[in-house]
Amino acid sequence: MEIKHVVIAGSVPARSEKLSFAQLQELTGLHPTVVGELIELGWITPERTTAEAYLFRSRDVYRLRKLDRIQRDFELPLLGASIVVDLLERIEYLEGKVNELNRLL
């Protein structure tokens, strides 16, 4: 048996960076079927526990909130909104690279 976490008397366990499905749903307000569709599409890729539960990253909350806002504001289908979020993230990444290259000049 492998020990993954040791609790020392008087100490508080480290807070996990991972979120459960219920926590994700509470933080985003998205219906479980929507989250399930996005997992099936590969748009978010949670980790699986040995109990077959999903664990999400805090970054997933940010992406899902952005997706929900764009979907509602522009009345887009889920797939369309996910493409918009992907493109916005790509633009942000490329702008960062351009700024990084400009600093080197």
C-alpha positions as CSV (number, residue, x, y, z in Angstrom):
1,M,0.0,0.0,0.0
2,E,1.4,3.4,-1.0
3,I,1.1,6.4,1.4
4,K,0.3,9.6,-0.4
5,H,-0.2,12.0,2.4
6,V,1.0,12.1,6.0
7,V,-0.8,14.3,8.5
8,I,1.3,15.5,11.4
9,A,-0.6,16.3,14.6
10,G,-1.3,20.0,14.8
11,S,-0.8,20.7,11.1
12,V,-3.4,21.4,8.5
13,P,-3.3,19.3,5.3
14,A,-2.2,21.1,2.2
15,R,-5.1,22.4,0.1
16,S,-5.6,20.5,-3.1
17,E,-5.3,22.4,-6.4
18,K,-7.8,20.0,-7.9
19,L,-11.6,20.4,-7.8
20,S,-14.3,17.8,-7.7
21,F,-17.1,17.6,-10.3
22,A,-19.5,19.1,-7.7
23,Q,-17.1,21.9,-6.8
24,L,-16.7,22.7,-10.5
25,Q,-20.4,22.8,-11.0
26,E,-20.9,25.0,-8.0
27,L,-18.2,27.5,-9.2
28,T,-19.4,27.6,-12.9
29,G,-23.1,27.0,-12.6
30,L,-23.0,24.8,-15.6
31,H,-25.3,21.8,-16.0
32,P,-23.5,18.4,-15.6
33,T,-24.5,17.4,-19.1
34,V,-22.7,20.5,-20.5
35,V,-19.6,19.6,-18.6
36,G,-19.9,16.0,-19.8
37,E,-20.2,17.2,-23.4
38,L,-17.1,19.3,-23.1
39,I,-15.2,16.3,-21.6
40,E,-16.3,14.1,-24.5
41,L,-15.2,16.8,-27.0
42,G,-11.8,16.9,-25.3
43,W,-12.2,20.6,-24.6
44,I,-11.5,20.0,-20.9
45,T,-9.4,17.0,-19.8
46,P,-9.9,16.3,-16.1
47,E,-7.9,13.7,-14.3
48,R,-9.6,10.5,-13.3
49,T,-9.3,9.1,-9.7
50,T,-9.1,5.4,-8.9
51,A,-12.8,5.8,-8.0
52,E,-13.5,6.9,-11.6
53,A,-14.3,10.5,-10.4
54,Y,-13.1,13.6,-12.2
55,L,-10.7,16.1,-10.8
56,F,-10.5,19.5,-12.5
57,R,-7.9,22.2,-12.5
58,S,-8.7,25.8,-11.4
59,R,-7.9,26.8,-15.0
60,D,-10.9,24.8,-16.1
61,V,-13.2,27.0,-14.0
62,Y,-11.8,30.1,-15.7
63,R,-12.2,28.6,-19.2
64,L,-15.8,27.3,-18.4
65,R,-16.9,30.7,-17.1
66,K,-15.5,32.4,-20.2
67,L,-17.2,29.8,-22.4
68,D,-20.6,30.3,-20.6
69,R,-20.3,34.1,-20.8
70,I,-19.5,34.0,-24.6
71,Q,-22.2,31.4,-25.3
72,R,-24.8,33.5,-23.5
73,D,-23.7,36.9,-24.7
74,F,-23.5,35.9,-28.4
75,E,-26.2,33.2,-28.3
76,L,-23.8,30.6,-29.7
77,P,-24.1,26.9,-29.6
78,L,-21.7,25.1,-27.2
79,L,-19.3,24.0,-30.0
80,G,-19.2,27.5,-31.5
81,A,-18.4,29.1,-28.1
82,S,-15.7,26.6,-27.4
83,I,-14.0,27.5,-30.7
84,V,-14.2,31.2,-29.8
85,V,-12.6,30.6,-26.4
86,D,-9.9,28.5,-28.1
87,L,-9.1,31.2,-30.5
88,L,-9.1,33.9,-27.8
89,E,-6.6,31.8,-25.8
90,R,-4.5,31.3,-28.9
91,I,-4.5,35.1,-29.6
92,E,-3.5,35.7,-26.0
93,Y,-0.6,33.2,-26.2
94,L,0.6,34.7,-29.5
95,E,0.5,38.2,-28.2
96,G,2.6,37.1,-25.3
97,K,5.1,35.6,-27.7
98,V,5.2,38.8,-29.7
99,N,5.8,40.9,-26.6
100,E,8.5,38.5,-25.5
101,L,10.3,38.8,-28.9
102,N,10.0,42.5,-28.9
103,R,11.7,42.7,-25.5
104,L,14.6,40.7,-27.0
105,L,15.1,43.2,-29.8
